[in-house]
Amino acid sequence: ASVQAAQHARCMSNLKQLHLALLVYSDDYAGTYPPMDLTNPTLVGTMQLLRKYVPSATIMFCLGDHRPGAQAEADLKKLTPVNISYSYVPNVKRTDAPDSPVLLDRIYSTTKGSRWPSNGNHRTAGGNVVFNDGHGEWCTTLPRALKMSDGQEFVLSP
């Protein structure tokens, strides 16, 4: 259990570091977090928009991620879906609802109350969620629908 607790804590730390990168990015882009990269409309393309704001891509990987082939990658230019363990709600503004989830453990559903996948980042039911205001929580189900600024439910996941 202590290994899992350490993985949960490290994972939350990664998500909070990514949130700080989003905040710095938003300072440069009129209060908006990285949009979905339309030339590469994937999580990989969008996370590469954070290149100058994160020192290493390793913070995009959760040590609890047990998907086959999943591994950390330091070079942002070499990101693939197996190097990223987290999901991201694109096209969100800093001024959107403070309790809107922005970054979270890998999930494929956007609906409030959804559960994390059985092959999620942690062997226990649930996932870490970082909200627009920067606070993080361990949740057993999705606490809110994942919505972009326009109200559309959407999430980018590896």
C-alpha positions as CSV (number, residue, x, y, z in Angstrom):
1,A,0.0,0.0,0.0
2,S,2.9,2.4,0.7
3,V,4.2,2.0,-2.9
4,Q,0.7,2.9,-4.2
5,A,0.5,5.9,-1.9
6,A,3.9,7.1,-3.1
7,Q,2.9,6.7,-6.7
8,H,-0.4,8.6,-6.1
9,A,1.6,11.4,-4.5
10,R,4.3,11.5,-7.2
11,C,1.5,11.5,-9.8
12,M,-0.3,14.4,-8.2
13,S,3.0,16.3,-8.0
14,N,3.4,15.7,-11.8
15,L,-0.1,17.0,-12.5
16,K,0.5,20.1,-10.3
17,Q,3.8,20.8,-12.1
18,L,1.9,20.5,-15.4
19,H,-0.7,22.9,-14.1
20,L,2.0,25.5,-13.2
21,A,3.2,25.1,-16.8
22,L,-0.4,25.8,-18.0
23,L,-0.5,28.9,-15.8
24,V,2.8,30.3,-17.2
25,Y,1.6,29.4,-20.8
26,S,-1.6,31.3,-20.1
27,D,0.3,34.4,-19.0
28,D,1.8,34.4,-22.6
29,Y,-1.6,33.7,-24.3
30,A,-4.2,36.0,-22.9
31,G,-5.3,33.7,-20.0
32,T,-5.9,30.7,-22.2
33,Y,-4.4,27.3,-21.6
34,P,-3.1,25.4,-24.6
35,P,-5.8,24.7,-27.2
36,M,-6.1,21.6,-29.1
37,D,-3.4,21.7,-31.6
38,L,-5.3,21.7,-34.9
39,T,-2.3,20.6,-37.0
40,N,-1.8,17.6,-34.7
41,P,-5.2,17.2,-32.8
42,T,-3.9,14.8,-30.2
43,L,-2.8,15.0,-26.7
44,V,0.8,14.6,-27.9
45,G,0.5,17.7,-30.2
46,T,-1.1,19.7,-27.5
47,M,1.4,18.8,-24.8
48,Q,4.2,19.7,-27.2
49,L,2.8,23.3,-27.1
50,L,4.2,23.3,-23.5
51,R,7.8,22.7,-24.7
52,K,9.2,26.0,-23.4
53,Y,7.3,25.7,-20.1
54,V,8.4,22.3,-18.8
55,P,12.1,21.2,-18.3
56,S,11.4,17.6,-19.1
57,A,8.6,15.5,-20.5
58,T,9.1,13.0,-17.7
59,I,6.5,14.9,-15.7
60,M,3.9,13.7,-18.2
61,F,4.4,10.1,-17.1
62,C,2.9,8.4,-14.0
63,L,5.0,5.7,-12.4
64,G,1.8,3.8,-11.8
65,D,1.0,3.6,-15.5
66,H,1.1,-0.1,-16.2
67,R,0.1,-0.1,-19.9
68,P,2.3,-2.4,-22.0
69,G,5.3,-0.4,-23.3
70,A,4.5,2.7,-21.2
71,Q,7.6,4.5,-20.3
72,A,8.8,8.0,-19.4
73,E,10.5,10.1,-22.0
74,A,12.5,13.2,-21.3
75,D,12.5,14.7,-24.8
76,L,9.3,16.6,-25.6
77,K,10.0,16.1,-29.3
78,K,9.8,12.3,-28.8
79,L,6.5,12.2,-27.1
80,T,4.0,9.4,-28.0
81,P,0.8,8.3,-26.4
82,V,2.7,5.8,-24.3
83,N,4.9,8.5,-22.8
84,I,1.9,10.5,-21.5
85,S,-0.2,9.1,-18.6
86,Y,-2.6,12.0,-18.2
87,S,-5.7,13.4,-19.8
88,Y,-6.2,17.1,-20.5
89,V,-9.2,19.3,-21.2
90,P,-8.1,21.7,-23.9
91,N,-9.5,25.2,-24.8
92,V,-10.0,26.2,-21.1
93,K,-9.4,29.7,-19.8
94,R,-8.0,30.6,-16.4
95,T,-11.2,32.5,-15.7
96,D,-13.4,29.5,-16.2
97,A,-15.0,27.8,-13.2
98,P,-12.4,27.2,-10.5
99,D,-13.7,23.7,-9.9
100,S,-13.5,22.5,-13.5
101,P,-11.1,19.6,-14.0
102,V,-8.2,20.5,-16.3
103,L,-5.6,17.8,-15.8
104,L,-6.2,14.3,-14.6
105,D,-5.1,10.7,-14.6
106,R,-5.8,9.0,-18.0
107,I,-9.5,8.7,-18.5
108,Y,-11.6,8.3,-21.7
109,S,-15.0,9.5,-20.5
110,T,-16.1,13.1,-20.0
111,T,-19.3,12.4,-18.0
112,K,-19.7,13.3,-14.4
113,G,-19.6,10.1,-12.3
114,S,-17.6,8.1,-14.7
115,R,-15.0,5.7,-13.4
116,W,-11.3,5.5,-14.3
117,P,-10.5,2.6,-16.7
118,S,-9.6,-0.7,-15.3
119,N,-6.1,-0.3,-16.9
120,G,-5.8,3.2,-15.4
121,N,-2.7,4.7,-13.9
122,H,-3.3,3.2,-10.5
123,R,-4.2,-0.3,-9.4
124,T,-6.8,1.2,-7.1
125,A,-10.1,2.5,-8.3
126,G,-9.8,6.3,-9.0
127,G,-7.5,8.9,-10.2
128,N,-5.9,12.2,-9.4
129,V,-7.6,15.4,-10.7
130,V,-6.2,18.9,-10.8
131,F,-8.8,21.7,-11.1
132,N,-8.7,25.1,-12.8
133,D,-7.8,26.8,-9.5
134,G,-4.8,24.5,-9.0
135,H,-6.0,22.3,-6.2
136,G,-5.8,18.6,-6.6
137,E,-7.9,15.7,-5.3
138,W,-8.0,11.9,-5.4
139,C,-11.4,11.0,-6.8
140,T,-13.1,7.6,-7.2
141,T,-15.4,8.9,-9.9
142,L,-15.2,12.0,-12.2
143,P,-16.4,14.9,-10.0
144,R,-17.6,17.0,-12.8
145,A,-18.1,16.7,-16.6
146,L,-15.0,17.6,-18.5
147,K,-15.9,20.7,-20.4
148,M,-14.0,23.2,-22.6
149,S,-14.8,26.9,-22.3
150,D,-17.6,26.6,-24.9
151,G,-19.4,24.0,-22.7
152,Q,-18.6,21.1,-25.0
153,E,-17.7,17.9,-23.2
154,F,-14.2,16.9,-24.4
155,V,-11.0,15.4,-23.2
156,L,-7.7,14.5,-24.9
157,S,-6.3,11.2,-23.7
158,P,-3.4,9.1,-24.8
